[in-house]
């Protein structure tokens, strides 16, 4: 794959990822855990079919059996990300959730420093401080009265779980006996659907809602997850992280245009600091590389 085609595919991935917020705002009656259940169930079914075609049913089953703790821990991380994201987006604004999720690269850098002994460059420490100031700016006024508090806490769980997941995957690099980690996405989707099913009763989703959430499970999760794995073989990690920041811009724009959910001044200001910190960090990394 050429570099240009890989960049184009990564742009497509971020565009697909970004539609979750606005589509959720189009739902009729589905709420909270039921939203998560239908999306995760559709994601699991789509991944089961796609991985079955790509790997073969026997190989996929063997990968799940022999994956060990690493695969199941990664699957648990995916479960937290799938579940916390959708519940959070029903409790707070799309912009709040997306900007909070953008902290994943910095959380990953910190965890890799603690768990793997990776040395953090001064530019990364600077980005962490600047992004922290942006988050404080974003939520300072809103949290004073308890507004969006629960949604914010759930949104923070997404980048934390992502940091654990990427650090785990990074620790397996170079290990010839490392399991195939792609089925972990399927494990996460199945766990998310299983956990949220009993919490979804009594179900209220209309056929319209189920159709939209199934669309998210397939188009917003399953397909871009598989594409991103292919893209990762061509693009450098800093370049992928930088391009992934477009999900925040796309997602906020979709919610603004498609659901009339305008971000507050605090979110715009704080989010700009977070994006500037992350983009500056990744651009300096690319320049050094």
Order of alpha helices (4+ residues) and beta strands (2+ residues): alpha-alpha-alpha-alpha-alpha-alpha-alpha-alpha-alpha-alpha-alpha-alpha-alpha-alpha-alpha
